[in-house]
Amino acid sequence: MATATGEPTRLTVSLYLLRASKVSEALQQLEAASASSSTLIESIPEGKFLALPSDPSPPKWLDPISSLIPAGSNLQLESQSPGGILWVPRNGKTFVFTFGYGHTKVKDEWVDPEFGKTVALAIVPQVQVCEVRAEQVFAKRHIANERAPAASSVREFGFESDRDLVTAVEGVPETSYWPLLGRKVRGGVSFKFDMDVAKLLDALDKIIERFDSNEHRTRWPQANNLVPVRDEAVVDQLDALLDGVLGAAHPENSITFAAPTERSGDKPYPQHFVIGRMRASPTTSPYLTYASWKSHVQSKGDTANLEAAKATRVHLLDADKEEIDSCSMYACMGVEVTHGGITHVLSSGSWYAADRQFIDSTNQVLGTIGAPALNLLAWNSVDHEGPYNEKAANADPDLWLFDKELVQFGGGSSRFEFCDLMHLPSKTLYFVKHPTGSAGVSHLCEQVRRTAETFFDTDPTYRQKLAARVNAVGKGWDTTWLTTQPKRHEWNLCMVLMGKQLNDLPFFAKCGISRLVGELVRRGFVVSFQAV
């Protein structure tokens, strides 16, 4: 079948790769959900098409609108949303094509979460990118989604390879793939492309070849610093570590929660959540939290552990509080653990391991950080940051205490701390943090980065406000050093950790420091480190 111009008729499809261990379960449940099914042509053995029910129904907005319309208007409005699923076994793998609302019937736990992204990275050049979706996997996890109006270089996106887990990529594939896969593809959990139905098997064979080629790692090494864990025995060991985190004190400090559809970007954004049974008038929440899940589990007389996380159902609702999907609470968890000396992270129900080369390059950067000219007072392992900074300043008259001396600068009521301690003779700024994990180190990095951006700026406004603050303190400190723009190479930005060496930090905390140091050194700053 072709268009009037002779081009083949193409159909936009989403393709999922099923986990081998979930094929039987998926087929059984999909057949149960279908209205009818049919075997495919002889060239696709064991293939099936499953037609999903599509009963007409009034649109959900009609009932409230009807109050504005005079009685007897006899409006006839009904909507119908057909859906279908194409089940295709091929070369030892089982694939599912979805049409209409068919994707809502495919459960996250059935599919390979890296399939679509892997294929897309193996065929899309780094200079033909339309969209990058990434998840920051350390500190305060969040999702970033950037889209360009036209295909561009990945360098123009805000993706940071030493910080982010790429979850989806859209772009223009190399021209050799156009006849089979179309001129734009998107890969996340699923692989979305424009298919010539007459060449379905040829397209599928090419997709399988690209998925198995491992070229996504050589073409996009920076997008593969975290690699999926597919060894089920290792997954079980990682799950056991997660269970230990859930059983420890204050697990909410180590685990984050986000709907898996937010991370993959393959489905609509959920706006409301229901934990547990979906009732006619459920209690909804705009966020997922550990406290709400724990409360639900305890109300059933159970414990908030791994078993409960996998058993608890979370219903994902749109802005109108209509259910768009559901998943387990386990699939909503994000956590960082160490196994076999390698950092692993859980995201959207899948475990990822830090690539060995990524680990080595991060540690290499950390190994380049020198010590300050003046070492601060040793920490007594008791004091919090405030008392420690005061004692350090009292131990040396040349150390000036800036801790909690906030300078209002920027829009609104933004107030920044210049540094914690300053040693003017050696021009060293000390930034002191008692790390409690990746989040604490992230705050430290942001403080250093903020000072580097404001104190050394060509615009003297911040330095003028800082001088005014110093004079207001009333200690008689000289402020002539603030009258001219400081030279980057003459000052030392020293990060200070209380009670921990760099090697003692969680891996993604190390990543944050490595990224900051690389960024500052490239811009001509001098950076040092001390553990007290």
C-alpha positions as CSV (number, residue, x, y, z in Angstrom):
1,M,0.0,0.0,0.0
2,A,1.4,3.4,-1.0
3,T,0.4,7.1,-0.9
4,A,-0.4,9.1,-4.1
5,T,3.3,10.1,-4.3
6,G,4.4,6.5,-4.3
7,E,5.7,6.6,-0.7
8,P,4.7,3.6,1.4
9,T,1.9,4.1,3.9
10,R,3.5,4.3,7.3
11,L,2.0,3.6,10.7
12,T,3.4,5.1,13.9
13,V,3.8,2.2,16.3
14,S,5.3,1.6,19.8
15,L,7.3,-1.6,20.1
16,Y,8.1,-3.3,23.4
17,L,10.5,-6.2,24.1
18,L,9.1,-8.6,26.7
19,R,11.3,-10.2,29.4
20,A,11.7,-13.9,28.7
21,S,10.4,-14.7,32.2
22,K,7.2,-12.7,31.7
23,V,6.1,-13.9,28.3
24,S,3.5,-16.4,29.5
25,E,2.1,-14.1,32.1
26,A,1.8,-11.2,29.6
27,L,0.1,-13.3,27.0
28,Q,-2.4,-14.7,29.4
29,Q,-3.4,-11.3,30.8
30,L,-3.5,-9.6,27.4
31,E,-5.7,-12.2,26.0
32,A,-8.0,-11.9,29.0
33,A,-8.2,-8.2,28.5
34,S,-9.0,-8.4,24.7
35,A,-12.4,-8.4,23.1
36,S,-11.2,-10.8,20.3
37,S,-8.0,-12.2,18.8
38,S,-6.8,-13.5,15.6
39,T,-3.7,-15.4,14.4
40,L,-1.4,-13.6,12.0
41,I,-0.4,-14.7,8.5
42,E,1.7,-17.8,8.0
43,S,5.0,-15.9,7.7
44,I,4.6,-14.7,11.3
45,P,4.2,-18.0,13.2
46,E,2.7,-17.8,16.7
47,G,1.8,-14.2,16.0
48,K,-1.5,-12.8,17.2
49,F,-3.5,-9.6,17.0
50,L,-5.5,-8.8,20.1
51,A,-8.4,-6.3,19.7
52,L,-9.1,-4.4,22.8
53,P,-12.7,-3.4,23.8
54,S,-13.8,0.0,22.8
55,D,-17.4,0.6,23.9
56,P,-18.7,4.0,23.2
57,S,-19.2,6.2,26.3
58,P,-20.0,9.9,27.0
59,P,-16.9,12.1,27.4
60,K,-16.1,12.7,31.1
61,W,-16.5,16.5,30.7
62,L,-20.1,16.2,29.4
63,D,-21.9,15.8,32.8
64,P,-20.6,19.1,34.4
65,I,-21.1,21.0,31.1
66,S,-24.7,19.8,30.8
67,S,-25.7,22.0,33.8
68,L,-25.1,25.0,31.5
69,I,-27.4,23.7,28.7
70,P,-31.2,24.0,28.8
71,A,-33.0,20.8,29.6
72,G,-34.4,18.9,26.6
73,S,-31.4,19.8,24.3
74,N,-31.0,16.0,23.8
75,L,-27.2,16.2,23.2
76,Q,-25.8,13.0,21.7
77,L,-22.1,12.9,22.4
78,E,-20.1,9.7,22.8
79,S,-16.4,9.0,22.4
80,Q,-14.8,5.7,21.5
81,S,-11.1,4.8,21.8
82,P,-10.1,1.7,20.0
83,G,-6.9,-0.2,20.8
84,G,-5.0,-3.2,19.7
85,I,-1.9,-5.3,20.3
86,L,0.2,-7.1,17.8
87,W,2.0,-10.1,19.4
88,V,5.1,-11.1,17.4
89,P,7.7,-13.8,18.5
90,R,10.9,-13.4,16.4
91,N,14.4,-14.9,16.7
92,G,14.0,-16.1,20.3
93,K,12.5,-12.8,21.5
94,T,8.9,-11.8,22.0
95,F,7.7,-8.3,20.9
96,V,4.5,-6.4,21.4
97,F,3.3,-3.6,19.0
98,T,0.7,-1.3,20.6
99,F,-2.0,0.8,18.9
100,G,-4.4,3.3,20.4
101,Y,-4.6,2.8,24.1
102,G,-2.9,-0.6,23.8
103,H,0.2,0.7,25.6
104,T,-1.8,1.1,28.8
105,K,-2.2,-2.7,28.9
106,V,1.5,-3.4,28.9
107,K,2.8,-3.6,32.4
108,D,6.2,-2.2,33.3
109,E,7.4,-5.4,35.0
110,W,6.8,-7.3,31.7
111,V,9.2,-5.4,29.5
112,D,12.9,-4.7,29.1
113,P,13.2,-1.1,30.3
114,E,16.2,-0.3,28.2
115,F,15.0,-1.7,24.9
116,G,13.8,1.4,23.1
117,K,16.6,3.6,24.3
118,T,19.2,1.0,23.3
119,V,17.9,0.8,19.8
120,A,17.6,4.6,19.4
121,L,21.1,5.2,20.6
122,A,22.4,2.6,18.1
123,I,20.9,4.4,15.1
124,V,20.6,8.1,16.0
125,P,23.8,10.2,15.5
126,Q,24.7,12.6,18.3
127,V,24.2,15.6,16.0
128,Q,20.6,14.6,15.0
129,V,18.9,14.8,18.4
130,C,15.4,16.2,18.9
131,E,14.8,15.3,22.6
132,V,16.7,14.0,25.6
133,R,15.0,12.9,28.7
134,A,17.1,12.2,31.7
135,E,16.9,11.5,35.4
136,Q,19.4,12.9,37.9
137,V,20.2,9.8,40.0
138,F,22.0,11.3,42.9
139,A,21.0,13.8,45.7
140,K,17.5,15.2,45.1
141,R,16.4,13.1,42.1
142,H,14.5,14.9,39.4
143,I,13.5,14.5,35.8
144,A,14.7,16.8,33.0
145,N,13.2,16.9,29.6
146,E,14.6,19.0,26.8
147,R,13.3,19.3,23.3
148,A,14.8,21.2,20.4
149,P,12.7,22.7,17.5
150,A,14.9,20.9,15.0
151,A,17.5,18.1,15.2
152,S,20.6,19.4,17.0
153,S,23.8,18.2,18.6
154,V,23.4,16.6,22.0
155,R,26.0,19.2,23.2
156,E,23.2,21.8,23.0
157,F,21.1,20.0,25.6
158,G,21.6,20.2,29.4
159,F,22.3,16.5,29.8
160,E,25.3,15.9,32.1
161,S,26.9,12.5,31.5
162,D,28.4,12.3,35.0
163,R,25.2,13.0,36.7
164,D,22.2,11.8,34.6
165,L,20.6,8.5,33.6
166,V,19.3,9.0,30.1
167,T,15.8,7.4,30.0
168,A,14.6,8.4,26.5
169,V,16.0,9.9,23.2
170,E,14.3,11.1,20.1
171,G,16.1,12.0,16.9
172,V,16.7,11.5,13.2
173,P,18.3,8.1,12.4
174,E,21.1,7.7,9.9
175,T,19.7,7.7,6.3
176,S,20.3,4.0,5.8
177,Y,17.6,3.3,8.3
178,W,14.9,5.5,6.8
179,P,13.4,2.9,4.4
180,L,12.6,0.5,7.3
181,L,12.2,2.8,10.4
182,G,11.2,6.2,9.1
183,R,12.8,9.6,9.5
184,K,12.3,10.1,13.2
185,V,12.5,7.6,16.0
186,R,12.0,7.7,19.8
187,G,13.5,5.2,22.2
188,G,12.6,4.9,25.9
189,V,11.1,1.8,27.4
190,S,9.5,1.3,24.0
191,F,10.9,2.0,20.5
192,K,8.6,4.3,18.5
193,F,8.9,4.5,14.8
194,D,7.0,4.9,11.5
195,M,6.6,1.4,10.1
196,D,5.8,0.2,6.6
197,V,3.5,-2.6,7.5
198,A,4.5,-4.6,4.4
199,K,8.1,-4.7,5.8
200,L,7.2,-5.5,9.4
201,L,9.5,-8.4,9.6
202,D,12.4,-6.7,7.9
203,A,12.1,-3.7,10.3
204,L,11.9,-6.1,13.2
205,D,15.0,-7.9,12.1
206,K,16.9,-4.7,11.8
207,I,15.7,-3.6,15.3
208,I,16.9,-6.9,16.7
209,E,20.3,-6.6,15.0
210,R,20.7,-3.0,16.4
211,F,19.6,-4.0,19.9
212,D,22.1,-7.0,20.0
213,S,24.9,-5.0,18.4
214,N,26.0,-3.2,21.6
215,E,26.8,-0.2,19.3
216,H,24.8,2.1,21.6
217,R,27.7,2.0,24.0
218,T,30.3,2.9,21.4
219,R,28.2,5.6,19.7
220,W,26.9,7.2,22.9
221,P,29.4,6.3,25.7
222,Q,28.4,9.3,27.8
223,A,24.8,8.0,27.9
224,N,25.8,4.6,29.2
225,N,27.6,5.4,32.4
226,L,24.9,3.4,34.1
227,V,24.2,-0.1,32.6
228,P,21.2,-2.3,33.4
229,V,21.6,-5.3,35.6
230,R,20.1,-8.3,33.8
231,D,21.6,-11.1,36.0
232,E,18.5,-12.2,38.1
233,A,20.8,-13.5,40.9
234,V,22.5,-10.1,41.2
235,V,19.0,-8.4,41.2
236,D,18.0,-10.6,44.1
237,Q,21.1,-9.6,46.0
238,L,20.4,-5.9,45.3
239,D,16.8,-6.3,46.4
240,A,18.0,-7.8,49.6
241,L,20.2,-4.6,50.2
242,L,17.1,-2.5,49.5
243,D,15.2,-4.5,52.1
244,G,17.9,-3.7,54.5
245,V,17.6,0.0,53.8
246,L,13.8,-0.2,54.3
247,G,14.4,-1.9,57.7
248,A,16.9,0.7,58.9
249,A,16.2,3.8,60.8
250,H,14.8,6.7,58.7
251,P,14.7,4.9,55.2
252,E,12.9,8.1,53.9
253,N,16.4,9.8,54.0
254,S,17.8,7.2,51.5
255,I,14.8,6.4,49.2
256,T,13.1,8.7,46.8
257,F,9.7,8.1,45.1
258,A,8.5,9.0,41.6
259,A,6.1,7.4,39.2
260,P,8.0,5.2,36.6
261,T,6.0,6.8,33.8
262,E,7.5,10.2,34.7
263,R,11.0,8.7,34.2
264,S,10.5,6.9,30.9
265,G,8.3,9.5,29.4
266,D,6.5,6.8,27.4
267,K,3.1,7.5,29.0
268,P,1.1,10.6,30.2
269,Y,2.3,12.3,33.3
270,P,0.4,11.2,36.4
271,Q,-1.0,14.1,38.4
272,H,-2.5,12.2,41.3
273,F,-1.8,8.9,43.1
274,V,-3.8,6.3,45.0
275,I,-1.9,3.8,47.1
276,G,-3.6,0.5,47.5
277,R,-7.1,-0.4,46.4
278,M,-8.8,1.8,43.8
279,R,-12.2,2.7,45.2
280,A,-15.1,4.6,43.6
281,S,-14.1,7.8,45.5
282,P,-10.5,7.2,46.4
283,T,-8.3,9.4,48.5
284,T,-5.7,10.9,46.2
285,S,-2.3,12.6,46.7
286,P,-0.3,14.8,44.3
287,Y,2.9,13.1,45.5
288,L,4.3,9.8,46.5
289,T,6.0,9.7,49.9
290,Y,7.4,7.1,52.2
291,A,5.2,8.2,55.0
292,S,2.0,7.7,53.0
293,W,3.1,4.2,51.9
294,K,4.2,3.2,55.4
295,S,0.8,4.4,56.8
296,H,-1.0,2.3,54.2
297,V,1.0,-0.8,54.9
298,Q,0.7,-0.5,58.6
299,S,-3.1,-0.1,58.3
300,K,-3.1,-3.6,56.9
301,G,-1.0,-4.9,59.8
302,D,2.1,-5.4,57.6
303,T,5.6,-4.0,57.6
304,A,7.1,-1.5,55.1
305,N,9.6,-3.9,53.6
306,L,10.6,-5.2,50.1
307,E,7.8,-7.7,50.0
308,A,5.2,-5.0,50.8
309,A,6.8,-2.7,48.2
310,K,6.3,-5.3,45.5
311,A,2.8,-6.1,46.6
312,T,1.5,-2.6,47.1
313,R,-0.3,-1.3,44.0
314,V,0.0,2.4,43.1
315,H,-2.7,3.8,40.7
316,L,-1.6,6.7,38.5
317,L,-4.3,9.3,37.7
318,D,-4.4,12.2,35.2
319,A,-5.4,15.7,36.0
320,D,-9.1,14.7,35.9
321,K,-8.3,11.9,38.4
322,E,-9.0,9.2,35.7
323,E,-6.7,6.2,36.0
324,I,-4.0,6.0,33.3
325,D,-1.8,3.3,34.7
326,S,-0.8,1.4,37.7
327,C,2.4,-0.1,39.0
328,S,4.0,-1.5,42.2
329,M,5.4,0.8,44.9
330,Y,8.7,-1.0,44.2
331,A,8.7,0.5,40.7
332,C,8.4,4.0,42.1
333,M,11.4,3.7,44.4
334,G,14.9,5.2,43.8
335,V,17.8,4.2,45.9
336,E,21.6,3.9,45.8
337,V,23.4,0.8,47.2
338,T,26.9,-0.7,46.9
339,H,27.3,-4.3,45.9
340,G,30.6,-6.0,45.0
341,G,32.4,-2.6,45.4
342,I,30.2,-1.1,42.6
343,T,27.5,1.5,43.1
344,H,24.0,0.4,41.9
345,V,20.9,2.5,41.6
346,L,17.2,1.4,41.4
347,S,15.1,3.4,39.0
348,S,11.6,2.6,37.7
349,G,11.8,-0.9,39.0
350,S,15.1,-1.7,37.4
351,W,18.6,-1.9,38.8
352,Y,21.6,-0.2,37.1
353,A,25.3,-0.5,37.8
354,A,27.9,2.2,37.5
355,D,30.1,1.4,34.5
356,R,33.7,0.6,35.5
357,Q,35.2,3.2,33.2
358,F,32.8,5.7,34.7
359,I,34.0,4.8,38.2
360,D,37.7,5.0,37.2
361,S,37.3,8.4,35.5
362,T,35.4,9.8,38.5
363,N,38.1,8.6,41.0
364,Q,40.8,9.9,38.7
365,V,39.4,13.5,38.9
366,L,39.1,13.2,42.7
367,G,42.7,12.1,42.9
368,T,43.8,15.4,41.3
369,I,42.4,17.6,44.2
370,G,45.1,19.0,46.3
371,A,45.2,20.2,49.9
372,P,44.8,23.9,51.1
373,A,47.7,26.0,52.2
374,L,46.3,26.1,55.7
375,N,44.6,23.0,57.3
376,L,41.6,23.7,59.6
377,L,41.2,22.5,63.2
378,A,40.5,18.8,63.6
379,W,36.8,18.0,64.3
380,N,35.9,16.5,67.6
381,S,33.3,14.2,66.0
382,V,30.6,15.8,68.2
383,D,30.0,19.4,67.1
384,H,27.6,20.3,64.4
385,E,28.8,22.6,61.5
386,G,28.0,25.9,63.4
387,P,30.0,25.2,66.6
388,Y,32.8,23.6,64.6
389,N,33.2,26.7,62.4
390,E,33.2,28.9,65.4
391,K,36.0,26.9,67.1
392,A,38.0,26.8,63.9
393,A,37.8,30.6,63.6
394,N,38.7,31.1,67.3
395,A,41.8,28.9,66.8
396,D,43.4,31.3,64.2
397,P,42.9,35.1,64.2
398,D,43.5,35.1,60.4
399,L,40.4,33.0,59.9
400,W,37.2,35.0,59.4
401,L,33.9,33.4,60.2
402,F,31.2,33.9,57.5
403,D,29.0,31.0,58.5
404,K,25.3,32.2,58.7
405,E,26.3,35.6,57.4
406,L,23.9,35.7,54.5
407,V,24.1,38.3,51.7
408,Q,20.8,39.2,49.9
409,F,21.5,39.0,46.2
410,G,19.5,38.3,43.1
411,G,15.7,38.2,42.5
412,G,13.2,38.1,45.3
413,S,14.5,37.3,48.8
414,S,17.4,35.1,47.7
415,R,20.1,35.1,50.3
416,F,23.5,33.4,49.9
417,E,26.3,32.4,52.2
418,F,29.7,33.6,50.9
419,C,31.6,30.8,52.5
420,D,32.0,29.3,56.0
421,L,35.5,30.5,56.8
422,M,38.0,32.7,55.0
423,H,41.8,32.9,55.4
424,L,42.7,36.2,53.7
425,P,46.6,35.8,53.9
426,S,46.4,32.7,51.6
427,K,43.1,33.8,49.9
428,T,41.4,30.5,50.8
429,L,37.6,30.2,51.1
430,Y,36.5,27.2,53.1
431,F,33.1,25.5,52.6
432,V,32.4,23.1,55.4
433,K,29.8,20.3,55.4
434,H,28.9,17.4,57.6
435,P,27.8,15.0,54.8
436,T,24.8,12.8,55.4
437,G,24.9,11.3,51.9
438,S,24.7,12.5,48.3
439,A,22.2,15.2,49.2
440,G,24.5,16.9,51.7
441,V,27.4,16.8,49.3
442,S,25.1,18.3,46.6
443,H,24.4,21.3,48.9
444,L,28.1,21.7,49.4
445,C,28.8,21.7,45.6
446,E,26.0,24.2,45.0
447,Q,27.5,26.6,47.6
448,V,30.9,26.5,46.0
449,R,29.4,26.9,42.5
450,R,27.3,29.9,43.6
451,T,30.3,31.7,45.2
452,A,32.4,31.0,42.1
453,E,29.7,32.6,39.9
454,T,29.0,35.7,42.1
455,F,32.2,36.6,43.9
456,F,34.4,36.4,40.7
457,D,31.9,38.0,38.4
458,T,32.8,41.1,36.4
459,D,29.7,42.8,37.8
460,P,30.8,44.2,41.2
461,T,27.2,44.2,42.7
462,Y,27.6,41.1,44.8
463,R,31.0,42.2,46.1
464,Q,29.6,45.5,47.1
465,K,26.7,43.9,49.0
466,L,29.2,41.5,50.6
467,A,31.3,44.5,51.8
468,A,28.3,46.1,53.2
469,R,27.5,42.9,55.1
470,V,31.1,42.7,56.4
471,N,30.9,46.2,57.7
472,A,27.6,45.6,59.3
473,V,29.0,42.7,61.4
474,G,31.2,45.4,63.1
475,K,34.4,43.4,63.6
476,G,36.5,46.0,61.9
477,W,37.6,43.7,59.0
478,D,39.3,45.3,56.1
479,T,37.2,45.2,52.9
480,T,39.6,46.6,50.3
481,W,40.0,43.1,48.9
482,L,36.4,43.5,47.7
483,T,37.0,46.7,45.7
484,T,38.4,44.9,42.6
485,Q,37.4,41.8,40.7
486,P,39.4,38.9,42.2
487,K,41.6,36.8,39.9
488,R,40.5,33.1,39.8
489,H,44.0,31.6,40.0
490,E,44.9,33.6,43.1
491,W,42.1,32.2,45.2
492,N,41.5,28.7,46.6
493,L,38.1,27.2,46.9
494,C,38.4,24.5,49.6
495,M,35.7,21.9,50.2
496,V,35.8,20.6,53.8
497,L,34.1,17.4,54.9
498,M,33.6,16.6,58.6
499,G,34.5,13.1,59.4
500,K,34.8,11.7,55.8
501,Q,37.5,11.4,53.2
502,L,36.5,11.6,49.6
503,N,36.8,7.8,49.2
504,D,34.3,7.3,52.0
505,L,31.5,9.1,50.1
506,P,28.7,7.3,48.2
507,F,29.6,7.1,44.6
508,F,27.1,9.6,43.3
509,A,28.3,12.1,45.9
510,K,31.7,11.6,44.4
511,C,30.2,12.2,41.0
512,G,28.9,15.6,42.1
513,I,32.3,16.7,43.4
514,S,34.1,15.3,40.3
515,R,31.7,17.2,38.1
516,L,32.2,20.5,40.1
517,V,36.0,20.2,40.1
518,G,36.2,19.5,36.4
519,E,33.9,22.4,35.7
520,L,35.8,24.9,37.9
521,V,39.3,23.8,36.8
522,R,38.3,24.3,33.2
523,R,37.3,27.8,34.0
524,G,40.6,28.6,35.7
525,F,39.7,28.2,39.4
526,V,41.9,26.5,42.0
527,V,40.1,23.9,44.1
528,S,41.3,22.0,47.2
529,F,39.9,19.5,49.7
530,Q,40.4,18.7,53.4
531,A,38.8,16.1,55.7
532,V,38.7,17.2,59.3
